[in-house]
């Protein structure tokens, strides 16, 4: 889960510079970046890691209920703190 931590603090505003997302090698991180940068929750569904997908959907789709599906306690708490 250590690799997920940097993503949690990367709360890119909608319509940020998406070109930087394409340089990310990790597929899940790239889709997370694209989803949050574009405000496009359809990109969240391409994320394989379940917790990261739910975090993405919670953030981009403003779906607080997705936070409750996150297994990792710290990630869940962080997700819920954003609402």
FIFIFI-564016 format. One record per atom (N, C-alpha, C): x, y, z; chain; residue number from 1; atom name. Coordinates in pm, whole numbers, plus 32768, in hexadecimal, padded with zeros to 4 digits. Layout:
<atoms>
- X_Y_Z_chaine_num_atome
- X_Y_Z_A_NUM_CA $
...
</atoms>
This chain:
<atoms>
- X_Y_Z_chaine_num_atome
- 8051_7F88_8000_A_1_N $
- 8000_8000_8000_A_1_CA $
- 8055_807E_8000_A_1_C $
- 80D6_8073_8017_A_2_N $
- 812B_80E9_801C_A_2_CA $
- 812C_8138_7F9B_A_2_C $
- 811C_80F4_7F29_A_3_N $
- 811C_8139_7EA8_A_3_CA $
- 809D_818B_7E95_A_3_C $
- 8034_8169_7EDF_A_4_N $
- 7FB4_81AE_7ED1_A_4_CA $
- 7FB6_8234_7F1A_A_4_C $
- 8006_823F_7F80_A_5_N $
- 8009_82B9_7FD0_A_5_CA $
- 8023_8338_7F80_A_5_C $
- 8085_8339_7F25_A_6_N $
- 809A_83B5_7ED9_A_6_CA $
- 801F_83DD_7E88_A_6_C $
- 7FD5_837C_7E5A_A_7_N $
- 7F5E_839B_7E0C_A_7_CA $
- 7EF3_83E0_7E5E_A_7_C $
- 7EEC_83BE_7EDB_A_8_N $
- 7E84_83F6_7F2F_A_8_CA $
- 7E95_848B_7F46_A_8_C $
- 7F0E_84B9_7F3D_A_9_N $
- 7F28_8546_7F54_A_9_CA $
- 7F30_8593_7ED1_A_9_C $
- 7F1E_854B_7E64_A_10_N $
- 7F22_8586_7DE0_A_10_CA $
- 7E93_85AA_7DB7_A_10_C $
- 7E5A_860A_7DF7_A_11_N $
- 7DD0_862F_7DD9_A_11_CA $
- 7DD1_869C_7D6F_A_11_C $
- 7DE2_8672_7CF4_A_12_N $
- 7DEA_86D0_7C85_A_12_CA $
- 7D62_870F_7C6D_A_12_C $
- 7D62_8790_7C57_A_13_N $
- 7CE3_87D1_7C36_A_13_CA $
- 7CB1_87A1_7BAE_A_13_C $
- 7C31_87AA_7B98_A_14_N $
- 7BF9_8781_7B19_A_14_CA $
- 7C38_87D2_7AA8_A_14_C $
- 7C50_8790_7A3A_A_15_N $
- 7C8A_87CD_79C4_A_15_CA $
- 7D18_87FF_79DA_A_15_C $
- 7D64_87B4_7A29_A_16_N $
- 7DF2_87D3_7A3C_A_16_CA $
- 7E3F_87A3_79C0_A_16_C $
- 7EC1_87AE_79C2_A_17_N $
- 7F15_8788_7951_A_17_CA $
- 7F19_86F0_7944_A_17_C $
- 7EC0_86B9_78F2_A_18_N $
- 7EB5_8629_78E3_A_18_CA $
- 7F2B_85EC_7898_A_18_C $
- 7F74_863B_784F_A_19_N $
- 7FE4_8605_7804_A_19_CA $
- 804C_85C5_7860_A_19_C $
- 8055_85F6_78D8_A_20_N $
- 80B3_85BB_7939_A_20_CA $
- 8087_8530_7965_A_20_C $
- 8007_8516_7963_A_21_N $
- 7FD4_8492_798A_A_21_CA $
- 8008_8425_792E_A_21_C $
- 8017_8443_78AE_A_22_N $
- 8041_83DF_784D_A_22_CA $
- 80D0_83AF_7862_A_22_C $
- 8120_83FA_78AD_A_23_N $
- 81AA_83D0_78C7_A_23_CA $
- 81B4_8371_793E_A_23_C $
- 8147_8359_7984_A_24_N $
- 8147_82FD_79F8_A_24_CA $
- 8144_826E_79C4_A_24_C $
- 81A5_821F_79ED_A_25_N $
- 81B3_8197_79BB_A_25_CA $
- 814E_8136_79FA_A_25_C $
- 8133_8144_7A7B_A_26_N $
- 80D4_80EA_7ABD_A_26_CA $
- 8048_8105_7A87_A_26_C $
- 800A_809F_7A52_A_27_N $
- 7F88_80AC_7A0F_A_27_CA $
- 7F1C_80E4_7A6B_A_27_C $
- 7F12_80AC_7AE5_A_28_N $
- 7EAC_80DC_7B43_A_28_CA $
- 7EC1_816E_7B68_A_28_C $
- 7F3D_8193_7B7F_A_29_N $
- 7F5A_821F_7BA2_A_29_CA $
- 7F3D_827C_7B2D_A_29_C $
- 7F5C_824D_7AB3_A_30_N $
- 7F41_829E_7A3C_A_30_CA $
- 7EAA_82B7_7A2D_A_30_C $
- 7E58_824E_7A3E_A_31_N $
- 7DC7_8260_7A33_A_31_CA $
- 7D90_82B6_7AA4_A_31_C $
- 7DC8_82A8_7B1B_A_32_N $
- 7D9D_82FC_7B8B_A_32_CA $
- 7DBA_838F_7B6C_A_32_C $
- 7E31_83A8_7B39_A_33_N $
- 7E59_8430_7B15_A_33_CA $
- 7DFD_8469_7AAA_A_33_C $
- 7DE2_841B_7A42_A_34_N $
- 7D8A_8449_79D6_A_34_CA $
- 7CFD_8464_7A08_A_34_C $
- 7CCC_840C_7A5E_A_35_N $
- 7C44_841D_7A92_A_35_CA $
- 7C39_849C_7AE6_A_35_C $
- 7C98_84B1_7B3F_A_36_N $
- 7C90_8526_7B96_A_36_CA $
- 7CB1_85A7_7B4C_A_36_C $
- 7D0D_85A0_7AED_A_37_N $
- 7D32_8619_7AA3_A_37_CA $
- 7CC1_8646_7A46_A_37_C $
- 7C7A_85E7_7A0E_A_38_N $
- 7C0F_8607_79B0_A_38_CA $
- 7B85_860C_79F0_A_38_C $
- 7B7D_85D8_7A6A_A_39_N $
- 7AFA_85CD_7AA8_A_39_CA $
- 7AA5_8565_7A61_A_39_C $
- 7AE6_84FE_7A2E_A_40_N $
- 7AA6_8497_79DC_A_40_CA $
- 7AA4_8412_7A27_A_40_C $
- 7A34_83F5_7A69_A_41_N $
- 7A2F_837D_7ABB_A_41_CA $
- 7A33_82FC_7A6A_A_41_C $
- 7A1A_8302_79E8_A_42_N $
- 7A22_8288_7997_A_42_CA $
- 7AB0_8250_7999_A_42_C $
- 7B14_82A6_79AB_A_43_N $
- 7BA0_8278_79B4_A_43_CA $
- 7BB7_8227_7A34_A_43_C $
- 7B6A_8243_7A9C_A_44_N $
- 7B78_81FA_7B1A_A_44_CA $
- 7B5D_8165_7B08_A_44_C $
- 7B00_8144_7AAF_A_45_N $
- 7ADA_80B8_7A9A_A_45_CA $
- 7B49_8067_7A5A_A_45_C $
- 7BAD_80A7_7A20_A_46_N $
- 7C1F_8060_79E5_A_46_CA $
- 7C88_803B_7A4D_A_46_C $
- 7C7B_806E_7AC7_A_47_N $
- 7CDA_8053_7B33_A_47_CA $
- 7CBF_7FC8_7B6C_A_47_C $
- 7D28_7F75_7B71_A_48_N $
- 7D18_7EEC_7BA1_A_48_CA $
- 7D15_7EE2_7C39_A_48_C $
- 7D66_7F32_7C7E_A_49_N $
- 7D6A_7F2E_7D10_A_49_CA $
- 7CE4_7F5D_7D47_A_49_C $
- 7CA1_7F08_7D90_A_50_N $
- 7C19_7F24_7DBE_A_50_CA $
- 7C11_7F9F_7E18_A_50_C $
- 7C6C_7FA9_7E79_A_51_N $
- 7C6A_801D_7ED3_A_51_CA $
- 7C82_809F_7E86_A_51_C $
- 7CE1_809B_7E2B_A_52_N $
- 7D01_8113_7DDD_A_52_CA $
- 7C8C_8137_7D81_A_52_C $
- 7C4A_80D2_7D49_A_53_N $
- 7BD5_80EC_7CF4_A_53_CA $
- 7B66_812F_7D45_A_53_C $
- 7B4D_80FC_7DBE_A_54_N $
- 7AE5_8137_7E12_A_54_CA $
- 7B0A_81C4_7E3F_A_54_C $
- 7B88_81DB_7E5C_A_55_N $
- 7BB5_8262_7E80_A_55_CA $
- 7B9F_82C1_7E0B_A_55_C $
- 7BC3_8293_7D95_A_56_N $
- 7BB3_82E4_7D1C_A_56_CA $
- 7B20_8306_7D06_A_56_C $
- 7ACA_82A3_7D10_A_57_N $
- 7A3B_82BA_7CFB_A_57_CA $
- 7A00_8316_7D65_A_57_C $
- 7A32_8308_7DDF_A_58_N $
- 7A03_8361_7E4A_A_58_CA $
- 7A29_83F1_7E2C_A_58_C $
- 7AA6_8405_7E03_A_59_N $
- 7AD7_848C_7DE9_A_59_CA $
- 7A99_84CA_7D6C_A_59_C $
- 7AA1_8484_7CFF_A_60_N $
- 7A76_84BC_7C80_A_60_CA $
- 79DE_84C0_7C74_A_60_C $
- 799E_8458_7CA7_A_61_N $
- 790D_8451_7C9C_A_61_CA $
- 78C3_848A_7D13_A_61_C $
- 790E_84C1_7D73_A_62_N $
- 78D1_84F6_7DED_A_62_CA $
- 7872_848F_7E2B_A_62_C $
- 78A4_8414_7E37_A_63_N $
- 7856_83A6_7E6D_A_63_CA $
- 7892_8377_7EF2_A_63_C $
- 7869_83B7_7F5C_A_64_N $
- 789F_8397_7FE0_A_64_CA $
- 788D_8304_8002_A_64_C $
- 7821_82C7_7FD5_A_65_N $
- 7807_823B_7FF5_A_65_CA $
- 7876_81DF_7FC2_A_65_C $
- 78C0_8208_7F5C_A_66_N $
- 7930_81B7_7F2A_A_66_CA $
- 799F_81AA_7F91_A_66_C $
- 79AC_820C_7FE9_A_67_N $
- 7A13_8206_8051_A_67_CA $
- 7A00_818D_80AB_A_67_C $
- 7984_8167_80C3_A_68_N $
- 7967_80F7_811C_A_68_CA $
- 798F_8071_80DF_A_68_C $
- 79A9_806C_805F_A_69_N $
- 79D4_7FF1_801D_A_69_CA $
- 7A6B_7FDF_8022_A_69_C $
- 7AB3_8043_8051_A_70_N $
- 7B46_803C_805A_A_70_CA $
- 7B6C_7FE6_80D2_A_70_C $
- 7BBD_7F80_80BA_A_71_N $
- 7BE6_7F22_8124_A_71_CA $
- 7C4D_7F5D_8184_A_71_C $
- 7CB1_7FA2_814D_A_72_N $
- 7D1C_7FDA_81A0_A_72_CA $
- 7CE3_8048_81F9_A_72_C $
- 7CF2_8038_827C_A_73_N $
- 7CB5_8096_82DC_A_73_CA $
- 7CE6_8125_82CA_A_73_C $
- 7D68_8136_82B7_A_74_N $
- 7D9E_81BD_82A8_A_74_CA $
- 7D6B_81FF_8229_A_74_C $
- 7D67_81B3_81BC_A_75_N $
- 7D35_81E9_813E_A_75_CA $
- 7CA1_820C_8148_A_75_C $
- 7C57_81B9_818F_A_76_N $
- 7BC9_81D3_81A1_A_76_CA $
- 7BB5_8253_81F1_A_76_C $
- 7C01_8264_825D_A_77_N $
- 7BF7_82DB_82B0_A_77_CA $
- 7C1A_8358_8260_A_77_C $
- 7C82_834E_820F_A_78_N $
- 7CAA_83C0_81BC_A_78_CA $
- 7C3C_83E2_8157_A_78_C $
- 7C04_837D_811A_A_79_N $
- 7B98_8392_80BA_A_79_CA $
- 7B21_83D7_80FD_A_79_C $
- 7AF9_83A5_8170_A_80_N $
- 7A86_83DF_81B6_A_80_CA $
- 7AA1_846D_81E5_A_80_C $
- 7B1F_848B_8201_A_81_N $
- 7B41_8512_8232_A_81_CA $
- 7B2E_857B_81C6_A_81_C $
- 7B24_8551_814A_A_82_N $
- 7B16_85B0_80DB_A_82_CA $
- 7A87_85DB_80C2_A_82_C $
- 7A2A_85A1_810D_A_83_N $
- 799D_85C4_80FB_A_83_CA $
- 7968_860E_8173_A_83_C $
</atoms>
